[in-house]
Amino acid sequence: MINGIKKFEKLVIKVLVVLMAVVLLLSTLELVWVIVKDIMSPPYLILDIDELLELFGIFMLVLIGIELMETIIKTYMDEAPDHARIVIAVAIIAIARKVIILDMKELSGVALLGIAAIILALTVGYYLIRKSDQGLHKPQKEQTPNTPAT
């Protein structure tokens, strides 16, 4: 029964990877369409701030999608043991996207402090996980017994 569940889980993960690839393709085509539409409308070849923010938002969304697909592949198909590090890395990318497209004029100081706290917590968590992974994988020095000189 457990083997059947594992096979079903693998099938679902493969379907998710294919669907994520389709979504990434469509979002990349959307990004191309928005760029072409924006540079072909008057004033030609010039983008205003709103258009740039929209482009950066879509661009970051595509990058987050790539990271999610890579996370699914690495974490669930390769049975990677470092799920937390991968998930935190994706969360850092997602919050970075949010920060890039934020309109700072519309946020209160408390909201900005909250975002800063989230970024700090994620980066400290990522650092600690990396540090613990390095500590686990360090080769230990062989200890030689002290032998008295003859």
C-alpha positions as CSV (number, residue, x, y, z in Angstrom):
1,M,0.0,0.0,0.0
2,I,2.8,2.4,0.9
3,N,4.5,1.7,-2.5
4,G,1.2,2.6,-4.2
5,I,1.0,5.9,-2.4
6,K,4.6,6.7,-3.2
7,K,3.9,6.0,-6.9
8,F,0.8,8.2,-6.8
9,E,2.8,10.9,-5.1
10,K,5.5,10.7,-7.8
11,L,2.8,10.9,-10.5
12,V,1.2,14.0,-8.9
13,I,4.6,15.7,-8.6
14,K,5.4,15.0,-12.3
15,V,2.0,16.5,-13.3
16,L,2.8,19.5,-11.1
17,V,6.1,20.0,-12.8
18,V,4.5,19.8,-16.3
19,L,1.8,22.3,-15.2
20,M,4.4,24.6,-13.7
21,A,6.3,24.5,-17.0
22,V,3.1,25.4,-18.9
23,V,2.5,28.3,-16.5
24,L,6.1,29.5,-16.9
25,L,5.8,29.4,-20.7
26,L,2.5,31.3,-20.6
27,S,3.8,33.9,-18.2
28,T,7.0,34.4,-20.2
29,L,4.9,34.9,-23.3
30,E,2.8,37.4,-21.3
31,L,6.0,39.2,-20.4
32,V,7.0,39.4,-24.0
33,W,3.6,40.6,-25.0
34,V,3.6,43.4,-22.4
35,I,7.0,44.5,-23.4
36,V,6.1,44.6,-27.1
37,K,2.8,46.4,-26.4
38,D,4.5,49.0,-24.1
39,I,7.3,49.9,-26.5
40,M,5.0,50.0,-29.5
41,S,2.6,52.4,-28.0
42,P,3.3,56.2,-28.0
43,P,5.7,57.4,-26.9
44,Y,7.6,54.7,-28.8
45,L,10.5,52.8,-27.1
46,I,9.9,54.7,-23.8
47,L,8.5,53.1,-20.7
48,D,7.0,55.1,-17.8
49,I,7.4,54.1,-14.2
50,D,4.0,52.2,-14.0
51,E,5.0,50.2,-17.1
52,L,8.4,49.4,-15.6
53,L,6.9,48.3,-12.3
54,E,4.5,46.1,-14.1
55,L,7.3,44.6,-16.2
56,F,9.5,44.0,-13.1
57,G,6.5,42.4,-11.3
58,I,5.9,40.0,-14.2
59,F,9.6,39.3,-14.5
60,M,10.0,38.5,-10.8
61,L,6.9,36.3,-11.0
62,V,8.5,34.3,-13.7
63,L,11.7,33.9,-11.7
64,I,9.7,32.8,-8.6
65,G,7.9,30.3,-10.8
66,I,11.3,29.0,-12.0
67,E,12.4,28.7,-8.4
68,L,9.2,26.9,-7.5
69,M,9.6,24.4,-10.3
70,E,13.2,23.8,-9.3
71,T,12.1,23.4,-5.7
72,I,9.5,20.8,-6.6
73,I,12.0,18.9,-8.7
74,K,14.9,19.1,-6.1
75,T,12.8,18.6,-3.0
76,Y,10.2,16.0,-4.1
77,M,11.7,14.2,-7.1
78,D,15.2,13.9,-5.9
79,E,14.2,13.4,-2.2
80,A,16.4,16.2,-1.1
81,P,16.9,16.3,2.7
82,D,17.1,20.1,2.9
83,H,13.4,21.0,2.4
84,A,13.5,24.0,4.8
85,R,16.5,25.7,3.1
86,I,14.8,25.4,-0.3
87,V,11.5,26.7,0.9
88,I,13.1,29.6,2.7
89,A,15.1,30.5,-0.4
90,V,11.9,30.6,-2.4
91,A,10.2,32.7,0.3
92,I,13.1,35.2,0.2
93,I,12.7,35.5,-3.6
94,A,9.0,36.0,-3.2
95,I,9.3,38.8,-0.6
96,A,12.0,40.4,-2.8
97,R,9.5,40.5,-5.6
98,K,7.0,42.1,-3.3
99,V,9.5,44.8,-2.2
100,I,10.5,45.6,-5.8
101,I,6.9,46.3,-6.9
102,L,5.8,48.1,-3.6
103,D,4.6,51.6,-3.8
104,M,6.3,53.0,-0.7
105,K,4.0,56.1,-0.6
106,E,1.0,53.9,0.2
107,L,2.5,51.9,3.1
108,S,2.7,52.9,6.7
109,G,5.9,52.8,8.7
110,V,4.5,49.8,10.7
111,A,4.0,47.8,7.4
112,L,7.5,48.6,6.3
113,L,8.9,47.5,9.6
114,G,6.8,44.3,9.3
115,I,8.3,43.6,5.8
116,A,11.8,44.3,7.2
117,A,11.2,41.8,10.1
118,I,10.0,39.2,7.6
119,I,13.1,39.7,5.5
120,L,15.4,39.6,8.5
121,A,13.7,36.4,9.9
122,L,14.0,34.6,6.5
123,T,17.6,35.6,6.0
124,V,18.6,34.7,9.5
125,G,16.8,31.4,9.2
126,Y,18.5,30.7,5.8
127,Y,21.9,31.5,7.3
128,L,21.3,29.2,10.3
129,I,20.2,26.4,8.2
130,R,23.2,26.8,5.9
131,K,25.5,27.0,8.9
132,S,24.1,23.8,10.4
133,D,24.3,22.0,7.0
134,Q,28.0,23.0,6.7
135,G,28.6,21.7,10.3
136,L,27.0,18.4,9.5
137,H,29.0,17.9,6.3
138,K,32.5,18.9,7.6
139,P,34.9,16.0,7.5
140,Q,36.0,15.2,11.0
141,K,39.7,14.9,11.7
142,E,40.9,11.5,12.6
143,Q,42.1,11.3,16.1
144,T,45.3,9.4,16.7
145,P,45.9,8.0,20.1
146,N,48.8,9.5,22.0
147,T,51.6,7.0,22.1
148,P,54.4,7.5,24.4
149,A,57.8,8.1,22.9
150,T,60.2,5.2,23.2
